[in-house]
Amino acid sequence: MENTIPSKSIFNRKIIFEIRFKAKPAFVDKRGEILNKLLDNKTTSTRNWDIGHGDLKLRDNEIPEESRTNIFVDPSRITLLCSSIASNESYYHLVETAYKIVKEILGEFNIIRIGCRVIGTYKAKNSDFNQIVSGFKNLFPSQILLEDFNVKDLRLQLVYQNGMYQIGPINKNDDFVNKEFNYEGQVKGIGFAIDTDNYILKSIESDKINETSIRDVFMTSLSVEKSLFDKLNTL
């Protein structure tokens, strides 16, 4: 699983993966066993964790806001959020490891939804924010809704079957960067942002969601990110 975008072109990036399943009440009694196995497999670089009334959290920093890898499990879902990604392969290995550990301890899952969201800011060919905004504006073949306005910034959101994406220019100290990458070491670069979220749902027509589906959803989000990056990085 190759990296789809050169690291030199990425300012900030995070991936959120979620597997939802029909609730497993046994989780409440087996939280400690799951947590110990996650720790034994070194799914995070440090041993910072919390067990709540009905969930567990594992993170790689004592300060939750500064944590770059977070694993969350409750009776009906597994969520992994990572904003320090060595490679797509290493992130997928983390997802696969957490899923297999929880499944081993809780038994077979009735998975009802798998989703993967990729959020990032990236370097454009141009380093002038106004020129990047102008480039985004010119992507629209019809200017009828834009010509009467002095466009200082813009964002496009598109919803399609089983997913969505948002794209737009990014300036230094942009609210989007401060909101999505609110940790020490964030890169305040001028360029563009991509936010794509793709999922698969269990339905009467399609009742097969399994390990293959986990990989499929992950690869779909990566392909959407790559396609948008290739179209935007020449702005």
N, C-alpha and C positions, 0 to 999 in steps of 0.2 A: 504494500500500500504506500505508494510514493507521496511525498509532500506535493500538494497541488499548486502552491504559490511560493515563490522564493522568499526566504526569511528576510532578506534585505528590503523587500517591498512591504513588509508588515510592520505597522506601528504598534498596534494592540490587537489582541484576538482572544476570544474565549469560546468554548463549546459547552453547551448544556445538553445532556442526554437524559431522557426520562423513559422509564419502562413502567407502565401502569398495569396492574393485574387485579383480578377479583380478590377482594380482601382475604388475607390469611391471618385469622386471629391468633394462630400459634406464634406469630412473630413476637407478641408481647412477652411471652415466656422465654423466647430464644434470642432476645436481643444481645445478651452478653456473649453467647456462643458465636453469633454472627460477627460481632465487633472483634472478638479475639481472633477470628480467622482472617478478617480484613487486616488487622494489625500484623498478624503473622506473615501475611503475604506482601507486606510493605506497600500497600496501596497508596499511602501518603508518606512523605519524607520524615515526618515527626509524629509522635503519638499524642495528639490533642483530640479529645473526644468528649461528647456529652450523650447521656441517655436521659430522655424525657419520659413523660408518662406513657407515650405510645410511639416513640421514634428513637432513632439514634443518629448522631452526626459525627463525622470524622473529618478533620481538617489538618492542614500542614502548617498552621501557625497558631500560637497561643491567643493572638488577637484575631477574632473572627473576621473583622473588616479587612485584615491584611492577608488572609488566607487565599492561596492561589489554586489549591485543589480542595474541593469539598465533596464529600459523599454523604448522601442523606437517604435513610431507609425508614419506611413506616409500613403499616400492615397492607398497604395497597400500591406502593410504588418504590422504585429505586431511582434516585436522581444523582447525576455526577456533573459538577461544574468545575471547569478547569480553565484558568487564564494564564497558565505557564505551560505551554505545550511544546515538548521537544520534537514531536513528529506526530502525524496523523496515526501512524501505526501504534505508537506508544499510548496515545489516548484511547484508541479502540481496544488495546490490550487491557487497559484499566476498566473500561466498560464491561468487557467480556469476563474479566476476573471477578468483579463485584457481582455480576449477574450469576455466575456459576456458583459462587460462595453462598449467596442467598438461596438459590435454587437447591443446592445440596442440603442445606439445613432445613428449609421449609417444605421441600418436596416440589412436585410439579406445579407450574403456574398456569392459570387461565389468563393469558395476556389479552388485554382489551385495547391498549394503545401504546405505540412506540413513537417517540418524537425526538428530533435533533435540531437544535438551534445553533447557528454559527453567527457570531457578532464580531466584526472587526473594523479597524481603520487602516487605510493603506496609502502608500505613496503614489502620487500621480506623476506624470511626466513633467507637468508644470508645477512650480512652487509658489505661484501667485494665486491666492484664494479667489480674487475677483475673476481671473481668467478661467479658473476651474468652474466657478458658478456660471460664467458665460458659456463654457463648453457644455455643461449640463443643460442649460436653456436651449442651446442649439440642437440638442438631441431630439427635441420635440419637432416633428415635421410641420405642425400647425402652430403658429404663434398667436392665434386669435385671443386666447385667454391670458397672454403674457404681454402683448405689445403695449398695453396702456399702463403698465406698471414698471417701476424701476426695480428689477429683481435683484435683491441683495443675497438671498439664500433660497433654497428650495429642497423639497424631498418628494420622492416618488414611492408610493406604496402600491404593490400589485398583489392581488390574492388570486391563486389558481387552485386547481383541484389538489387537495392534500398538502397545501403549503402557501407560503407568502414570502415576499421579500420587500425590503425597503432599501433605497439607495439615496445618497445625497452628498454634497460637498462637506468637508470637515475643515474647520479653521482651528488655530491654536486657542486653547481655553474654551473649546466648544462644550456646551452643556451636555451633549451626547457622550463625549469622552469622559467628562467628570461623573456622569451618572453610571455608565456601563463599566468603567475601568477606574473605580475610585480606590486606588491603592498606591502606595509609594512605588515609584518607578514607571508610572504610566508615561507614554510618549505623546507629547503635544505637537504632533506634526500636521502640516497642511496637506490635504489630499482628499480622500473620499471614504465613505462608510458603506458597509454592506451588513444587512441584518436579514438572515433567511431562516425560516422555521418550516420543517417538513415532517410529516407524520403519516402513520398508517393506523387505521381503526379496525377493530374486529366488528364484523357485521354478519347478518344472516347469509349474505351472498359470499362473503370472504371470511371464513372462520379459521384460517390457517395463519397464525402469527407465531413465529418461533425464532430460533437463533439466526436463521438465514434472513429473516425479516429485520433483525437488529442491524446486521451488516448492510442490508439494502437501504434502510433509512439513512444510515450514516453516510454511505456513498452518495446518496441523492443530495444531501445537504452540501457535501464537499463539491459535487459537480455543479450545483447552482452557484455556490460561492466562486468557483473557478471561472465559470462562464461569465458572470458579472464582472469579475476582476479583469478578465481579458478585454472586455468591452470598454472599461472605464479607465484603466491605468495609462492610456495614451492621452487623456485629457490635458 
